[in-house]
Amino acid sequence: MELEIAAGMFDALGNPTRLRILHHLANAGEQGMPVGALQAEIGIPNSTLSHHLAKLANVGLVSQERRATTLVCRIVGETLSTLSTYLANPRPKAG
């Protein structure tokens, strides 16, 4: 993983609301969570939630799948695993 990619992920995770979102999605497991249920649990306006989900999706930490009229979000476990491996690497790649 490149330094800039990891920095973008950490930037996304540096926001308390996005970290809460990720925590809820982690607890939802592989089946993910519909955006409506996530919004109800976190208690933020839908437009704000959409903004935060877009940021997490843009860096590859969250995926979104449309099922008819429902948007289901889930954590991308492979990305989190790669980020964890990056942290454990004593010599991260620059650039």
C-alpha positions as CSV (number, residue, x, y, z in Angstrom):
1,M,0.0,0.0,0.0
2,E,1.3,3.4,-0.9
3,L,1.7,6.2,1.7
4,E,-0.8,8.5,0.1
5,I,-3.5,5.8,0.0
6,A,-3.0,5.0,3.6
7,A,-3.0,8.7,4.5
8,G,-6.4,9.1,2.8
9,M,-7.8,6.2,4.7
10,F,-6.6,7.6,8.0
11,D,-8.0,11.0,7.1
12,A,-11.4,9.4,6.5
13,L,-11.1,7.5,9.8
14,G,-10.1,10.6,11.7
15,N,-13.6,11.9,11.9
16,P,-15.6,10.7,14.9
17,T,-18.9,10.3,12.9
18,R,-17.2,8.2,10.2
19,L,-15.5,6.1,12.9
20,R,-19.0,5.5,14.4
21,I,-20.3,4.5,11.0
22,L,-17.5,2.0,10.5
23,H,-18.1,0.6,14.0
24,H,-21.8,0.0,13.3
25,L,-21.0,-1.6,9.9
26,A,-18.4,-3.8,11.5
27,N,-21.0,-5.0,14.0
28,A,-23.5,-5.7,11.2
29,G,-21.1,-8.2,9.7
30,E,-20.9,-9.5,6.1
31,Q,-24.6,-8.8,5.4
32,G,-24.0,-5.1,6.0
33,M,-26.6,-2.6,7.0
34,P,-29.3,-0.6,5.1
35,V,-28.6,3.1,5.0
36,G,-32.0,3.8,6.7
37,A,-31.1,1.5,9.6
38,L,-27.7,3.0,9.9
39,Q,-29.2,6.5,9.9
40,A,-31.6,5.6,12.6
41,E,-28.9,4.1,14.9
42,I,-26.5,7.0,14.5
43,G,-29.2,9.7,14.5
44,I,-27.7,12.1,12.0
45,P,-29.5,13.6,8.9
46,N,-29.6,11.5,5.8
47,S,-27.6,14.0,3.8
48,T,-24.9,14.1,6.4
49,L,-24.7,10.3,6.5
50,S,-24.5,10.2,2.7
51,H,-21.6,12.6,2.8
52,H,-19.7,10.5,5.4
53,L,-20.5,7.2,3.6
54,A,-19.2,8.7,0.3
55,K,-15.9,9.6,2.0
56,L,-15.5,6.1,3.4
57,A,-16.5,4.5,0.0
58,N,-14.1,6.8,-1.9
59,V,-11.1,5.5,0.1
60,G,-12.3,1.9,-0.3
61,L,-13.3,1.2,3.4
62,V,-17.0,0.8,2.7
63,S,-18.9,-0.7,-0.2
64,Q,-22.5,0.0,-1.2
65,E,-24.9,-2.3,-3.0
66,R,-28.3,-1.3,-4.3
67,R,-31.0,-3.9,-3.6
68,A,-34.2,-2.6,-5.3
69,T,-34.9,0.7,-3.3
70,T,-32.5,-0.1,-0.5
71,L,-28.9,0.8,-0.3
72,V,-26.9,-1.6,1.8
73,C,-23.4,-0.7,3.1
74,R,-20.7,-3.0,4.4
75,I,-17.1,-2.8,5.5
76,V,-14.5,-3.9,2.9
77,G,-12.6,-6.3,5.1
78,E,-9.8,-6.7,2.6
79,T,-9.0,-3.0,2.7
80,L,-9.0,-2.9,6.5
81,S,-6.7,-5.9,6.5
82,T,-4.3,-4.2,4.0
83,L,-4.3,-1.1,6.1
84,S,-3.5,-3.1,9.2
85,T,-0.6,-4.9,7.4
86,Y,0.6,-1.5,6.2
87,L,0.8,-0.3,9.9
88,A,2.8,-3.4,10.8
89,N,5.3,-3.0,7.9
90,P,8.5,-1.4,9.2
91,R,9.3,0.2,5.9
92,P,6.1,1.6,4.2
93,K,6.3,2.4,0.5
94,A,6.4,6.1,-0.3
95,G,4.7,7.6,-3.3
